[in-house]
Amino acid sequence: MDYIKWIRSKVGHDKIILNYAAGIIRNDQGQILMQQRGDSHLWGIIGGAMELSENPEDTLRREILEETGLRNIIIEKFQGVYITPELRYPNGDLAQCIDLVYQVYTTEQVDLNFKNEETLALKWIDEPNIPPLFNQNQMVILTDYFQHKKRKS
């Protein structure tokens, strides 16, 4: 079932609460994998909306597979909960987004040429080279991630 299509068929573009699971996927060089999104053409971390009866870690695994093709991931740590009070999507949908963010490592080679409807491009980035993000909350998530990494070093 596509929960968002189902709920939007009932409420149109009205503001709703949506729960997301997202992963900061890192490599051995300390870079993170970013996705250029098909809806806004801007960049973000990998993740997506939970379906009914799905737990966050299953959502994360499904979304990473759909948006990157990666099957072999290790969920290392739960980073935190992030709330975007209001986000307007390019199609006019309004939502309050609750993001459950995990730190993730993959044991397989990332195909940076992977593309589909949701993913226009993938690239590894480091902190000074964060591209334009599709929402401000993504910058808060990335800032928390990189600050934590600096404290551990």
Secondary structure, DSSP 8 states (H G I E B T S, - for coil): --HHHHHHHHHTTS-EEEEEEEEEEE-TTS-EEEEEETTTS-EE-EEEE--TT--HHHHHHHHHHHHH----EEEEEEEEEEEEEEEE-TTS-EEEEEEEEEEEEESS---TT---SSEEEEEEE-GGG---BSSHHHHHHHHHHHHHHHHH-
